Amino acid sequence: MKNYKLAKLLLWPLLGLMASAVQAQEAVQTTPVIRHFVFGADRPGFTTVSATTRYTAAHPFGYDFNTSSDGNGPFYFSVRATEGNYRITAEVTATGADAVFTIKSESRRLAFLQNQLADGATVKKTFIVNIKDRQIAGGGTVKLKSREYDKLDWDDKLTVEFNGERCALRSLTIEPVSNIPTVYLAGNSTVVNQENEPWASWGQMIPAFFTPDVAVANHAESGLALGSFLGSKRLDKVLSVMKPGDYLFIEFGHNDQKEKGPQAGAWKSYTRRLIHFVKAVREKGGIPVIVTSTNRRRFDAEGHVENSLGDFPAAARKVAADFNVPLIDLHRMTAVLYEALGVEQSKKAFVHYPPSTYPGQREALKDNTHFNTYGAYQIAQCVLKGIREALPELAQHIKPGAPTYDPAEPDAVASWNWPESPRKDVTKPDGN
């Protein structure tokens, strides 16, 4: 017995030292570091990426999805990454006249759209990418829909999509950042980062309008209502990573209409849950922002937009007024936008395409709820207008030179130029 006690006294400190060493080693392996990549020629301090450098389970960086900068069209470059915000700096050089490039990240989040470069010029562009995972601090995981398991937004890597004409991506610097405000998004298919062409949402367009000192973390998903967002533990996830001073934009209504039962409705469960979101965010020191639902494309005989959302926009406005919450009234702005475009031209903002426009598309797409990229970009500018009016501190992070927007005077459809991503799917997203 004495020998056992002596051995125990000697062993416990040793086990403690071993545990500390393991923890220290794990910290070294998982702590994010600044990564510098150069494409082509070697550069001191940079990791060289050749045409054959491929991202794999065994190789934590490289070209992805069978693409390469040596090929035609856009390419993907991925780096294994843990949850957090990352500041990306892309160095681009024009290799000919009329050079132009577009940069997206993850599930088609827009960073820069059709930036022009003079022949021979080199430019550095910086933007923020948020990486998320399913784990919730304190226990539990986000319950994903089946379609989300293949989304770039939910994998364990950071992916940059580069689409350039007569220009080349020379280098990428990826730096973890933790001291910047984050704008979290909670919503449905009109907000989520849509993975595939031709679908799009304002949530994946809005990052392009911010300076690289604010992050956008999109936790929206198609088909969700306030109740299912809560039930799948997405609010728990947002709250587990939210810092004081961060924002949560909340837009629901389309799918909340489907709820049945005596407690369902705009003035009952919807209002109660919206209040719960507001209080929960404020308890974390965050700033809730209520966003009314985008209108569906529905016109009356006189060409005016009909409200198909019942009392849900009014209920959202009332919660915002009663609890002194900043409000962005997309419901009102989208009515102005659609009427400005007109009955027929407004189809150009939605997923309306004749058969065979996209691979595997046998029938015409006629969706009056979900936006295409042009429509999503217009809605994002409506959100930007709302930020300028209701959130002056956040508005300070809007890029200098970003245009002011009037939904009564939308951008010309004919001038819209969006380089499509390789991933396409004509399956309609969940939600109505």
VENKA-V129623 format. One record per residue. SS is DSSP state (a for helix, b for strand, c for the rest). Layout:
# VENKA-V129623
<<SS> <SS>>
This chain:
# VENKA-V129623
<<c> <a> <a> <a> <a> <a> <a> <a> <a> <a> <a> <a> <a> <a> <a> <a> <a> <a> <a> <a> <a> <a> <a> <a> <a> <a> <a> <a> <a> <a> <c> <c> <c> <c> <b> <b> <b> <b> <b> <c> <c> <c> <c> <c> <c> <c> <b> <b> <b> <c> <c> <c> <c> <b> <c> <c> <c> <c> <c> <c> <b> <b> <b> <b> <c> <c> <c> <c> <c> <c> <c> <c> <c> <c> <b> <b> <b> <b> <b> <b> <c> <c> <c> <b> <b> <b> <b> <b> <b> <b> <b> <b> <b> <b> <c> <c> <c> <c> <b> <b> <b> <b> <b> <b> <b> <c> <c> <c> <b> <b> <b> <b> <b> <b> <b> <b> <b> <c> <c> <c> <c> <b> <b> <b> <b> <b> <b> <b> <b> <b> <b> <c> <c> <c> <b> <c> <c> <c> <c> <c> <b> <c> <c> <c> <c> <a> <a> <a> <a> <a> <c> <a> <a> <a> <c> <c> <b> <b> <b> <b> <b> <b> <b> <b> <b> <c> <b> <b> <b> <b> <b> <b> <b> <b> <b> <b> <b> <c> <c> <c> <b> <b> <b> <b> <b> <b> <c> <c> <c> <c> <c> <c> <c> <c> <c> <c> <b> <c> <c> <b> <c> <a> <a> <a> <a> <a> <a> <a> <a> <b> <c> <c> <c> <b> <b> <b> <b> <b> <c> <c> <c> <c> <c> <c> <c> <a> <a> <a> <a> <a> <a> <c> <c> <a> <a> <a> <a> <a> <a> <a> <a> <c> <c> <c> <c> <c> <b> <b> <b> <b> <c> <c> <c> <c> <c> <a> <a> <a> <c> <c> <c> <c> <c> <c> <c> <a> <a> <a> <a> <a> <a> <a> <a> <a> <a> <a> <a> <a> <a> <a> <a> <a> <a> <c> <c> <c> <b> <b> <b> <b> <b> <c> <c> <c> <c> <c> <c> <c> <b> <c> <c> <c> <c> <c> <b> <c> <c> <c> <c> <c> <c> <a> <a> <a> <a> <a> <a> <a> <a> <a> <a> <a> <c> <c> <c> <b> <b> <b> <c> <a> <a> <a> <a> <a> <a> <a> <a> <a> <a> <a> <a> <c> <c> <c> <a> <a> <a> <a> <a> <b> <b> <b> <b> <c> <c> <c> <c> <c> <c> <c> <c> <c> <c> <c> <b> <b> <b> <b> <b> <b> <b> <c> <a> <a> <a> <a> <a> <a> <a> <a> <a> <a> <a> <a> <a> <a> <a> <a> <a> <a> <c> <a> <a> <a> <a> <c> <c> <b> <c> <c> <c> <c> <c> <c> <c> <c> <a> <a> <a> <c> <c> <c> <a> <a> <a> <c> <c> <c> <c> <c> <c> <c> <c> <b> <c> <c> <c> <c> <c> <c> <c> <c>>
